Amino acid sequence: MTPSNHGKPRIVVVGCGFGGLEATRALHGAAVDITLVDKANHHLFQPLLYQVATAGLSAPAIAAPVRHLFRKQANVTTLLGEVRAIDTVARQVLLEDGSPLHYDRLIVAAGAAHSYFGRDDWAPFAPGLKTLDDAFEIRRRILLAFEQAEREADLARRAAWLTFVVIGGGPTGVEMAGTLAEIARDTLPGEFRRIDPAGAKILLIEGGPRVLQAMPQALSQRAREQLEHLGVEVRLNARVMAIDAAAVSVQSDTGAYLVNSHCVIWAAGVAASPLGRQLAQATGCETDRAGRVVVEADLSVPGHPEISVIGDLAAAKSWLPGHEPRPVPGVSPAAKQMGRAAAANILRRIASQPVRPFRYRDYGNLATIGRNSAVVDLTSPAGHFHFSGYIAWLFWLFAHIYFLIGFRNRLVVLIDWASAYWSKQRYARVVANIAPKKQEAQ
């Protein structure tokens, strides 16, 4: 390992999502020089991103400037930039302008992007939800759909503007569909003169046999019932065949059909950052079908112990004593735990100590469906606990507030949610870019 100019090991962390954030924090006080680079200047609390997309929260409530987060951690230098390549021979991370960042140890936590399963041509018509820009675009499309419906005299065309399609029955899709139903039925009525927003049609399309497939069958069924109670039409075993600016083509067990809609939201799949495949080419390591790097038990790249890959970019396994290794899910708690584990192993290697395999502690899953409705699958040393409804909704609410970054964000979100709960209003309904994009023009 080549030391830096003043003798401290150089550690580069790529990405300030949950994994990169926790890894950098875990190195607080260590005798190392850390460079944290991200293409955004903020850490984003992605579990609540759909709330920005649906005008429930403003962007600053779920985001925090990276420089502010590490202002008191003297061994961290933060850089705004996009990593384009990793030179494993020269041990350099290359930014978009070609400038190099030299490293002795590297943590790659570049995250994931949308996956359209080989149909990237659908992306302009069905945006996914990974960044603040995505959230702003989805919010724009949702709100302007109601505005266009107000202006449309033809009933068939109006119905198309008032039909919202969410593709994917995972947590993001379920939460998005439930919130759309609440907007239509609780927030907007009384604000329009020519349309009744409560008559909007919300469709949730899932290719599998049930929503929230990572949860137990009973909770999955309960989530579907709560969605339908809100007015969401859940269509299972339905595969999307085509998407354009005016409609979605669907194939189901009963045949093919067309859904006329101008507002489609993609929540069906994710793919690893392109850095995963680039790293595989540079190191000869394997990637899975989603482009995630297959890592060793200690989260390092095979043959390159100086490189660790964590978060959504890692195809990692949990190595619990007495159990077969199990795949680690792509959720924020797993990314946090991987960040801490990778940092600890780096310090062990620097101290010439043996590394430890990663052990994922599964605390369960939870998802909110709407006002007073949620499902919780909780894992604890005392066993598994499954519950739904109002108590689950309260649990979901306080859990998310607890894990938000910073006291200010927790306070702002709590106040906004309390206000929305009693008033049923969403005050972040601001659209800056009114003009529709070319692919949406009719």
N, C-alpha and C positions, 0 to 999 in steps of 0.2 A: 504493500500500500504506500503510495507516494503522499507524504504529508504536505500540508499547505505551507506557505512562506513562513509562518510563525509557529509551525509545529503542530497545529491542531488539524485533525482529520476534517476533510471537506465533505459535507453531506448535502446532496441536492434532493429536494422533495418536489416532485412534479404533480401539481394539483392540490387545491385547498378545499376539497370536499370533506366529507366526514373522516375518511381515512387519512388524508394528508394533514388535516387539522390536528387530529389526535396524535399522529406520529410526531409532528413538530412540537406539540405541547409536551409529549412524553420525554423529549430531549432537553427540556428546560433544565438549566443548571449544569448540563454536561459540558465537558471541555472539548467542544466541537464547534465548527463553523457551519451554519445551516443557511442554504439559499433555498427559499420557497418561491417557486414560480408558478403562476396561474394566468390563463388568458382572460380572466375576469378579475376585477379589483375587489371582489367581495366573496365571502363565504355565504352559501345559500342553504337555508333549511328546506330542503326539497319536499319533505312530507307535507308541508303546507303550501306548496307552490300552486296547487289547484285553487286555493283560496284567493290568491292574487288573480288568477285567470278568471275567476267568477266574481270578482269585485268585492269580495268579503274583507280582504286585507290589502293594505298598500305595500309596495315593494320593500321599503325600509323596515317594515315590521318583521320580515323573515330573512333579512340579509344584514351582514355586518362587514364593514371595510376590513380587508385583510391586514392592512398596516395598523389599524387601530387595535386589532386583536393581539398583535405581537409587539406593540409599542414598548412593553416592559420586559420582553425577552431579548436580552442583549446579544445572544448568540445567533439571532435570526436576521437575515436580510431578505426582504420581500421584493420580488420583481414582477412587473406586469409584462407578460409575453406569452407567446404560444410556442410550444415545443414541436418542432417538425421532425427531428431525427435524434437518434441516440447512437453515438460512436463508441461501441464497447471496447474497441482496441485502444483508442486514445483516451478513453474514459471522459467523454465530453457529451454534454447535452447541447444540441444545436437549436437555437431559437429561429423564429421566422425570418429574421434579417441575416442569418448566418453566424451570428455571434455565439461563441462557445461558453458553456459553463463547465468548468472542470470539477470532477468529483472523485472522491475516494470510495464513498458509499452512495448508493442511489436508491431512492424510494419512488416508485412510479405509481401514482394514484390518480390516473387521468380520467377515470370514470367511464361512463357509457353514453351512447347516443341512441337515437331512434332506430329501430329496425323495421323495415317494411317487407321483410322476407323476400328480398329480390325485386320488389316493385317500388323502387325509389321514385318513379314517376307519379306515385300517389301523394308524395309529400306536399306539393303545393296546395292540394285540395283537402288534406287531412293532417293538420299540424299536430305534432306530439308535444309533450310537456316535460322539458328538462332544464330550461333556462328562463330567466326573467323575460328575455325577448320572446320566447315561446308563449309565456303567460300573457304578455301584453297583446300578442297577435290573436290568441284565442279569445281574450276578453273583447278585443275589437270586433271579432267576427260574431260573437254572441250578441253583443249589444246592438251592432248594426243590423243584424238579422231582424230584430224586432222593429228597428227604424224602417227598414225596407218593407216589412210587412205592413206597416202603418200607411205607407205610400202606395201600396199595390191594390188596385181595384179588382183585378181578376182573382176570383176565389181560389182557383187551383194554384196559381203562382204564389198567392199569399200563403197557402197551406205549406208550400215547399219552404218558404222562408221561416215558417213557424215549426218546422220539423228539425229536430236536433238529433244527430246520431253520434253515439260514443261507441267506439270499437275497442273491445277488450274488457273482460270482466274481472280483472285484478283489482287491487286496492285503489289505484288511480282512477280506473274506469268507473268503479262503483261509487267512489266519492264524487267524481265529476257529474255522473248522471243524477245522483241524489240532489246535489246542489243546484243543478240546472232546473230540476223540478221545483225546488224551493223558490228560485228566482222567478219562475213563471207564475207560480201560484200564490206566493206571499209578498214578493218585493215589488213587482211591476204593476199589478192590477190597480186601476184608477188613474194611471199616468198616461194612458192612450185613449183616443176617442173613436178610432175606427176598428180597432182590434181588441180582442180579449186575450191578454197574455196567458191567462190561466188555461186557455185552450191549446197551448203549445203541446206538441207531441215529442216526448223524449224517448228515444230508443237506445237500449243497451244491447249491443250485438257481441256475443261470445261464441267462439268456435268450439269450446268444450261443452261437457254435459252440465256444468254448474259454474256459478260465479265463485270468486275467492277460493280457488281450488287448493290453495295451500292450507286452508282451514278445515276443521272437521266437517263432515257432511251436514250435521245438524245446524252448525253456525252458517254454513253456506246457504242452506235452505231458509234459515231465518233472515239472512241478509236479502235474499230474493224477495221474501214476503214483505219486508220493510220497504224495499224499493218500489214494489208494486203498490203498496199502500200510499206512497208518495205520488203515484201516477206514472212511474217509469214502466215502460213496456220492455220486459226482458225477453230476449230471443236467444235461446241456447242452441248448440249444435248448428250454428249458422256461420258459414265461411264467406268472407268478403272476396268477391271475384274481380271487381273493378270499382274504381272511384274516379269521378270527374267533377267538374264545377257544378253540376246540376243534380247528380244522383249517385247512389251507391247500389251496386249489383251484388245480390246475396244468393248463395246456394244453401238451402236447408234440406232436412230430411224429406220434406214434403214437396220440394221443387225449387226452382229459381224464381226470384222476384226482384223488383226494382223499388228503391226507396228514394223519392224525390226530396232532396235536401240540399241547402246551400251552406250548411254549417256542420261539418264532420270533424270529430276530434279523435285522434289516434292514441290509444292507450294499450296497444296489443303486444308490443314487443320492444326489446332493447338490444343493442349490439355494443360490444366493447369499443373503446376508443381505437382509432386507426393505429395508435402507438403500439397496441398489442401485436399486430401483425408485423409492424416495422421492427419491433424488438425481437420477434421470432426469427425474422430474416437475419438479424445481426448476430443472434446467439445460437440459432439452431434449435431453440426450444419449441415445444408444441403449443398449439392453440386449439380450443374447442370450436364447435360450430358457430358460436356467437363471437368468436375472435378473442376470447379471454385466454390469458397466458396460463398454462398448466405449471403450477409452482411446486416446489419441494415442501416438505412438512413444515419447514421453518419460514415459508413464504418467499424464499429466495428462488431465483431463476436457475434451473439445472445447469451446472457447469460455471455459473457466475455467482458465487456467494456474496459478491459485493453489491448485487442488484436485488432488491426486494420489490415485489408487485403486490398491491393490496387493493381492497375495495372491489368495485364492479369490474375492474380489469383483470382480476385474478380468478382462475378456476381452482379454488383452494378446497382443502378438506380439513375437517376437524378430527384431531387425533386424541380421542379420549381413552384413557386406560381401560382395558377390558372390553372395548367396543371396536367394531369395524370402522375404518375411516368413513366419514359421511360428508357429502358435498355441503359447502357453506352457502347459504342463500344470499342473494344480492340485495340485502337490506342494510339500512344505516347502522343498526347496532353491530352487525358483523363487520362493517367497514371500520367502525371505531375500534373494535377489539383487535382487528388486524393491524391497525395503525400503531396501537400500543405494543403489540407483540413484535412487530417488525423493528420498532425503535429499540425495544429491550434486547433483541438479538443482535442488533448492530453494536450496541454498547458491550455485549458479551464478546463479540468478535474482536472489538478493539482491545478489550482486556484479556484476549486469548483464553476465553472461557468457552465451554461447550454451549451450543445454542439449544433452544427448546422447541419442540413442535407446537404448532398453533392449536389451541383448544377453544372452540367456539361455545360460548354459553348462550343457549337459546332461551330467551325470556318470553317467547310467544309472538303472536300476531294480533293486530287490531286494525279495525277500519270503521270509519263513520259513514253512515248512510244518509243522515240528514238530522234535522232538528229532533233532539231527544232519542235518536236512533243510532246504534252502533253495535258491533260485535267484537268480542274480546276472547282470544284463546291464550290464556296465561299459563306459563310454565314456571314452577318454583320448586324448591327442595321438598315442599310438602305435597307436590303432585300437580296435576293439570286442573285448571279451572276454566270453564266455559260459561259465559253469560252474555246477554244481549239486552237491547232496550235502553232505558233511561240511565240505569246504573253504569252500563257499558259506555254510554255516551259521556257521562261525567268522568269516568276513568280515562277515556281517550283524550278528553279536553285537558285535564290536569297533567297527564303524561306529556302531551305535546308542549304545554307551557313550560313544564319543568326542563325539558331538553332543549328549549330554544337557547340561542347564544346571547347572553347579556341580560342584565336586569331590565334595561329600558325596553327591549323587545318583548320580554315577558309581560311587562306592565301594559304596553301598548296593545298587544294582542288580547290580553284579558279584558281591557276596557272596550276594545272594538267588538269582541265577541259578546260581552254583556250588553252593549248597546244594540247589537244586531238581534240578540235573543229577545229583548223586550220590544223593540220597534219593528223587527222583521225587515229592516232596511239595510242596504249595502251602499256605503257612501263612497266607495272607490270606483264609481262608474264614470270614469273619465277616459275618453278616447281622443288621442291626439291626431292620429292619421285617419281622417274620415274617408278619403278617397279609396275605393276598393282597388285591389291589385288587378292586373290584367287577367289573370287566370280565373278571377271571380266574376268578371264582367259578363253580363248576360246578353 
